[in-house]
Amino acid sequence: MDSSEPAGTFSRLNRDQIGALSGYGVRRRTRAGELLVQEGRRQRDLFVVLSGAVAMVEGPGTAEERLVGVHGPGAFLDEVGLLTGQPSFVSAVVREPGEVLAVSVAALLDFVARDPRLGDAILRAFLCRREQLLGSVAGIRLIGSRFSPDTRRLREFAARNRIPHSWTDLEEDAGAERLLRRMSVGPDQTPVVVWRDGQVLHNPTNAELAGLIGPGAIDELPGSMVDVVIAGAGPAGLAAAVYGASEGLATVVLDAVGAGGQAGTASRIENYLGFPAGITGAELADRAVVQAEKFGAVIAAPAAVAGLSRGTGTTRCASTAAAARCAPARWWSPPAPATGGSTCRASPSSRAPASITRRRSWRRGSARSGRSWWSVAATRPARRSCTWSSTRGRCGW
């Protein structure tokens, strides 16, 4: 078992699995000290160790360098950030020369689609490793006062998006003031976020922090017309993204903070369909994000929906307070409370009929939490429905 893996965690591939995966990757020799994955890099491959050993190191070449673990033959590297497009929080350095198999993310997704059992095992290992990183590596460093609302905001954003981070409290840490002076940062410029490559953000917005290290920002949205816009990336919104994207529809999910919603912070969920033994909210959210993105859905956070506006023809546009553009939807949705923001205009796409029958049926239900939700079904060539939570802004099919 690898030193970086707890007992019971799937961390190795057997000979048959490696043989099957070899057709999707490239074998190459490694040398001692070679850097396979650099800390902070987003675009990277999955590496399977065929021979030799690879060390996972935090802050290599710095005074804070720390060994996280070592992977031997048969082990595969990385964690769930590889699939969601987040940067690597540790570096992979060859400790003993040997050979590795490099598999691109696109090829990996193609492979696990043909072998879902192995894909699920790899995903479980990825999720477990992210949980390990949250408690074992510094990640981004947040320096600020416990009494600062912006400090609390940034900590909440990092926690909701399961970003490894450490917090230095100006009121408790005697060395914090010296560190700020060394970076030429005054107390009025805090909180600050420090990343390993020397980047320092002064009281960044959530969008700026997402651009640095988060899963996706509003600027990463596609510029073309899309089929479905979902406001809210809670369990209902992520489920809608999976259903929409799996049907071949261009799907965009917008959320003010991050994927998972309130459920994403739950330590255990035991009443969710399909998980009789229960599941943590973080794992449920991560699994849903990976599944939605596998089908091509784009998840952008932070992207608070400020309102819905009427576009050209049958289009509807969900505008955000932070961006002047958005991804317009083609069919009618219940309106969101308008709190400002911008409007968007787009022409109907040729991917679906431009007309829609105006007959709609409403029904009201209730969630276990006591919040009410509405569902609207519009008759068209394919019958689809939209759910909308009046209290949380959740909108999907």
HUQUITA-V913528 format. One record per backbone hydrogen bond with DSSP energy under -1.0 kcal/mol. CO is the residue of the C=O (numbers start at 1). NH is the residue of the N-H. E is the energy in kcal/mol with one decimal. If there is no record, write none. Layout:
BEGIN
<<CO:NH:E> <CO:NH:E>>
END
This chain:
BEGIN
<<2:5:-1.6> <6:9:-1.8> <14:18:-2.4> <15:19:-2.3> <16:20:-2.2> <17:21:-2.3> <18:22:-1.7> <21:24:-2.1> <22:25:-1.1> <26:102:-2.9> <28:100:-2.5> <31:34:-2.1> <34:94:-2.8> <37:92:-2.3> <38:41:-2.1> <41:88:-1.7> <46:103:-2.9> <47:77:-2.6> <48:101:-2.5> <49:74:-4.0> <51:99:-1.0> <53:95:-2.1> <53:96:-1.9> <54:71:-3.3> <55:93:-3.0> <56:68:-3.2> <56:69:-1.3> <57:91:-3.3> <58:66:-2.2> <59:62:-1.6> <62:65:-1.5> <66:58:-3.1> <69:56:-3.3> <70:3:-1.1> <71:54:-2.5> <72:75:-2.0> <74:13:-3.1> <75:49:-3.2> <79:82:-2.2> <80:83:-1.1> <80:84:-1.5> <81:85:-1.1> <81:86:-1.3> <88:40:-2.9> <91:57:-3.0> <92:36:-2.6> <92:37:-1.2> <93:55:-3.3> <94:33:-3.0> <96:53:-1.7> <98:30:-2.5> <99:50:-2.4> <99:51:-1.9> <100:28:-2.3> <101:48:-2.3> <102:26:-2.3> <103:46:-3.3> <104:108:-2.4> <105:109:-2.5> <106:110:-1.8> <107:111:-2.2> <108:112:-2.7> <109:113:-1.4> <111:114:-1.1> <111:115:-1.1> <115:119:-2.3> <116:120:-2.5> <117:121:-1.7> <118:122:-2.5> <119:123:-2.3> <120:124:-2.3> <121:125:-1.9> <122:126:-2.5> <123:127:-2.7> <124:128:-2.3> <125:129:-2.4> <126:80:-1.1> <126:130:-1.9> <127:131:-1.9> <128:132:-2.0> <129:133:-2.5> <130:134:-2.1> <133:137:-2.0> <140:166:-2.4> <141:194:-3.0> <142:168:-3.1> <143:192:-2.2> <144:170:-1.3> <145:148:-1.5> <148:152:-1.9> <149:153:-2.3> <150:154:-2.4> <151:155:-2.3> <152:156:-2.3> <153:157:-2.3> <154:158:-2.4> <155:159:-2.4> <156:160:-3.0> <157:161:-1.8> <158:163:-2.9> <159:162:-1.3> <164:140:-2.0> <166:142:-3.1> <168:144:-2.0> <169:172:-1.0> <169:173:-2.9> <173:176:-1.0> <175:179:-2.1> <176:180:-2.3> <177:181:-2.2> <178:182:-2.1> <179:183:-1.4> <180:185:-2.9> <181:184:-1.3> <186:189:-2.0> <187:190:-1.2> <191:203:-3.1> <192:143:-2.6> <193:201:-2.6> <194:141:-2.8> <195:198:-1.8> <199:195:-2.5> <201:193:-2.3> <205:209:-2.2> <206:210:-2.4> <207:211:-2.2> <208:212:-1.3> <209:213:-2.5> <210:214:-1.2> <216:301:-2.0> <217:220:-1.9> <218:221:-1.5> <227:330:-1.2> <228:252:-2.3> <230:254:-3.1> <231:395:-2.0> <233:260:-3.5> <234:238:-2.9> <235:239:-2.1> <236:240:-2.3> <237:241:-1.9> <238:242:-2.1> <239:243:-2.4> <240:244:-2.8> <241:245:-2.7> <242:246:-2.2> <244:249:-1.8> <245:248:-1.8> <250:227:-1.6> <250:228:-2.4> <251:298:-2.4> <252:230:-2.8> <253:300:-3.0> <254:232:-4.1> <255:303:-3.1> <260:264:-1.2> <262:265:-1.3> <263:266:-1.7> <266:281:-2.4> <269:279:-1.8> <272:275:-1.8> <275:278:-1.8> <279:269:-2.5> <280:284:-2.3> <281:285:-2.3> <282:286:-2.6> <283:287:-2.7> <284:288:-2.1> <285:289:-2.5> <286:290:-2.4> <287:291:-2.4> <288:292:-2.7> <289:293:-2.7> <290:294:-1.7> <291:295:-1.0> <292:297:-2.2> <293:296:-1.0> <298:253:-3.1> <300:255:-1.7> <304:321:-1.2> <306:339:-1.7> <307:319:-2.5> <309:317:-3.0> <312:315:-1.7> <315:311:-2.0> <316:329:-3.5> <317:309:-2.9> <319:306:-2.6> <319:307:-1.4> <320:342:-1.1> <329:316:-4.6> <359:379:-1.4> <361:377:-1.5> <363:375:-1.6> <365:373:-1.2> <367:370:-1.7> <371:367:-2.3> <373:365:-1.8> <374:388:-2.1> <375:363:-1.2> <376:386:-2.2> <377:361:-1.4> <384:378:-1.4> <386:376:-2.0> <387:396:-1.5> <388:374:-2.0> <389:393:-2.0> <394:389:-1.5>>
END
